[in-house]
Amino acid sequence: MILLIAIIVVALVFDFTNGFHDSANAIATSISTRALSPRVALLMAAVLNMVGAFVSQNVAKTVGKGIVSLPADSQTVVLAALIGAICWNLITWYLGLPSSSSHALIGGLVGATLAAVGMSGVEWGGIWHKVVLPMISSPLIGLLVAFLIMNLLLLLVFRWSPRPVNRTFRALQPLSAGAVALAHGMNDAQKTMGVIWLALITSGHLSKDAPIPTWVILVAALSISMGTYFGGWRIIRTLGTKIIHLDPIHGFAAETSAAAVIWTASVLGYPISTTQTITASIMGSGATGGLSAVKWGVAGNIIWAWILTIPAAAGVAAGAYFLIHLVS
């Protein structure tokens, strides 16, 4: 019972770091274009993150049952996975890199499972179809959709002078940012729910077919919302100012694209990276001004963080698993 409580506490710490790390996803563009003040933006994102957590539990079910298959009493694996994910979140936050909290958690689960039971414990089909393919496709779709939306908007306003364009899309940006925040809650808050649900099942407190308890949904929603409100300013600056120069019309196009992709993935139960999706959408909206409009050096650093996230978190989680066994 003590180990289960420790897992739930550490899971909620991860959830907090997820919200803290990913707060930039919904609001960085709105802050950089001055559509919203920082505190209003963070409060809006926190509230809508919580609402989104209650909309759907499809992603939680994927994380809880579709990634690894553990024998009963495998709580140490879950704890080690969370430690790996938290460590990677803190490293990338410190470096100001918008990496994926989702993939950090999945990498942690895979690494700890490999250390505990070997290859047989990982559901490789689920990893391929529900993690790898969405990981590759969601940023590409986000980039393409944002590029198309931005071109359509430019056609719509090509006769307008800059001032009314900026005024109109600055007024619309709270709506698009809110849509991203709601979709973020539908996807990212679910991952912690899935981990706590998995811990309850492996500890024998729930049957394999039991639904996710309401209290699990509530505490996960509260934790990610609190993390979002406190905000990861290093990553907000990276997304808001260091990839491209954002005008309100670019921010609206990027947020609309990202919200559509994340919402669709959440309904389908795919635990995608909301960070990768919004970053790619920002690149797509900026690329309409020519490839030189995107700061590809910064983008390259972000892409390397994406590539390294799953193996790095897996390595830390495997090490944490062995360390826990040494001291226990």
N, C-alpha and C positions, 0 to 999 in steps of 0.2 A: 504493500500500500504506500509506503514511504517513497519507493522508486516511482510509482505512478504519479504521485503528487509532484515529485521533482520534474518528471517529464512534462506535466501540464504547465508548471511554472516556466520551465525553459522554453516550451512551445510558445507561450504568450510573450516571453522576451523576444523570441524570433519574430513573432507577429508584430511587436512594437518596432523592431529594427526594420522589418519589411515596410511598414507604413512610413517610418522615418526616412528610409533609403529611397522609397518610391514616391514620396510626396511630390517630387518634381514632375512626375509623369503627367499629372492633371493640370498643374498650375504654373509651371515654369514659363510657358509661352505667354500666358495672360499677365504674369508679373512683369516680364521683360517688355511687353508692349504697353504696359500701364493700363490694361483693361481692368485690372483688379489690384487693390492694395495687398501687400503680402499677407497680413493677418486675416483679412476678409477671405482671400483666396484659400488659405490653409483651413479656416473654419468651414468654408463651404465644402472643400474636399473631404474633410474629416467626417462631416455629417453624411455626405453622399456615399462615402466608403462604407459607413455603417448600414445605410439603407440597402446598398448593393449586396452586402453580405447576406441579407435575408431573402433576396430575390430568387436565387437558385443555388442548389447544392451539388450540381452535376460535377463540377471540378473537384470538390471535396471527395466525392465518391471515386473519382479516378485516382487521386493521390492515395486514398485509404486502401484501395483494392486493386488498382490497375498497374502499379509500378513494381512493387516487390511482393513476394509471397513468403511470409515468415511463419515458423512454427509457433505454437503457444509459448508464452513466457519469454518473448523476445524484446522486452522493454529496453534492455541495454542498447539494442540496435537503434531504436527510435531516439533515445537520448543522445547517442553518438552522432546520429544524422543531424540533429538540431544543433549540436555544438559545431559541426562542420559548416553548416549553413550560416550560423551567426558569425563565425570567424571571417568567412568570406565577405559577408555583408559589411562588416566593420572595416575590413581592409580596403574594399572598393569605395566605401563612403569616405575614408580618410584620403584616398587618392582622387576623390571627386569624379569617379568613373561610374556612369549609369549602367551597371551590370544587372543581371537578373536575379532577384531574390527567389523567384520560382525555381530556376534551374539550380541555384545554390542548394535549395531544399531537396530537389530531386537527386542532385549529385550526392548530397549527404546520405540520403536513403540508400542509394546504390552502393556507395563506398562502404558504409557500415554493414550492409547486407553481405557484400562480397567478403568482408573480413570475418563475418560470423558464420555463414553457411556456404559460401562459395557461389559459383555461377548459377547453380540451380535455384537460388533464392530470388534471382532477378527475373522478372517477366519481360524478356527481351522483345517479344512482340508488342507488348504495351509500350515499352520504351520507344520503339521505332515509330509506331503509329500515333501515339498520343504525346510524345515528347519531341523526338528528333524531327519528324516531318513538319509539325507545327512550328518548331523552333526555326527551321529554315524558311518555311513559307510565309509565316505571319509578318516578319519585317519586310519581305519582298512585296507582299500584297499591300502592306501599309504604305511603303514607298510609292508604289505604282498608283494606288488610289489617291494618295495626297497629291501626286503629280497631276493626275487627271482633274481632280477637284480644283486645284489651283489654276490650271489652264482654263477651265470652265468659268471660274470667277473672274479671271483676267478678261475673258471675252465679254462677260457681263458688264464690267465696269470700265472698259477701255476708253469710253468717252468722258468718264468722270475725271474731275480734278483730284489731286491727292487728298485734300482736306476732307471732303465728304466720304471718300473711300475709307480713310482711317477712322473717321467718326462712326461710320456705319458698322464696320467690322469690330471696332473696339466695343461697341454696344452688344454685338452678337457673341463675343468671345466668352462671357460668363456662361452662356448656354452650352457652347461646345466644350468648355472646360468641365462644366458640371456633368456632361455626358461621359467624359473620360473618367471622372472620379467615381461615378456610379458603376461603370463597367469595371473599373479597377477593384471595387469592392466585390463584384460578382466573380472575379477571377482570383485575385491574390488573397483575399480574406479566407477563401475556401481552402487554401492549402494547409493552413494551420488547423482548421476544422478537421481536415482529412487525417492529419498526423495525430491529433488527440483522439479521434475516433479509432484509428489504428491501435493506439496504445490501450484504449479501453477494451478493444477486442482481444488483443494479445494477452492482456492481464486477466481475462476471463470475466470482466465486468459487463460486457455486452456480447451477444451472440453475433456471428458473422453477418446475419441478415437484419440486424437491428438498425433502425434509422438513426440519423445523427441527433443526439439529444438537443433540446432547445437551449439548455444552458451552455452547451459547447458553442453553438452558433452565436449566442449573446456575448460570451467572454471573448471570442475571437474577433467579433465585430468591434467591441469596445477597445480591444488592445490595438488593432491596426488603426483605428480612428485616432487614438491618442498619439500614436507614433506619427501619423500624418500631420496632426496639428503642430507638433513640435518641429517638424520639417528638417530635411537634410539640405542645408543651404549650399554646401559645396556642389552637390549635384544639380540643384536648381540653377546655379550660375552656369554650369557646363551646358545644360540643355537650353537655357534661356538666352545665352549670349555667345557661347564659344563655338557652336557648330555653324550657324549662319546668322546674318543680321535679320531679325524678325520684325516685320510690320504686322499690324493686326490682321490683315488679310491672310498672311502666311500662317499666323497662329491659328486662325479659324479653320483653314484648310487642313492643317496638320492634326488638330484636335478632332475634327469631324471624322477624318480618315481613321485615326487610332481608335476612337470610340466605336466605330462600326466594326472594325476587325476584332477588338477585344470582346465586344458584346456577342458577336457571332461565335467566337471560340468558347466563350463561357457557356452559352446555351448548348453547344455540342459536347461540353465536358473536357475541352482541351486546356491543360494548364500551361498556357503560353506566357511568354515574358512581356508584360505590359511595358516594361522599360525599353526593350528592343523595338517594340511596335511604335511607340511614340517617337523614339529617336529616329527610326527609319522614315516615319511620316514627316518629321521636321526636315530631314534631308530631301525628301521628295518634293515638299512645297518649296524649298529653297532652290532646288535644281532647275526650276522654271526660269530662274535668272541666269542660267548657264552653270556649267560644272564648276567654274571658278568661284561661284557664290558660296559653295560648301567648303568649309575648312577641313580638308581631307586628312590632315595630320591628326587633328583631334578625333575625327571620325575613325581613323585607323586604330588609335589607342582604345577607343570604345569597342571596336570589333574584336580586338585581341582579348579584351576583358570578357566579351561574350564567349569566345572560343574556349577560354581557360576556365570558365566558371564551373561547369560540371566536373571535369577531372580534378580541379583544385579543391573544391568542396568535398568531393569523394575521398581524396587523399587525406584531408584533415579529419574527416569523419572516421575513416578506417583507423587512423592513428589514435583518435579519441576512444574508439572501441577497445583497442588493445590496452590503452592506458587505464580505462575504467576497470578492465578485468585484472590488471596488475595490482591496483590499489584496493579492489573489493575482496 
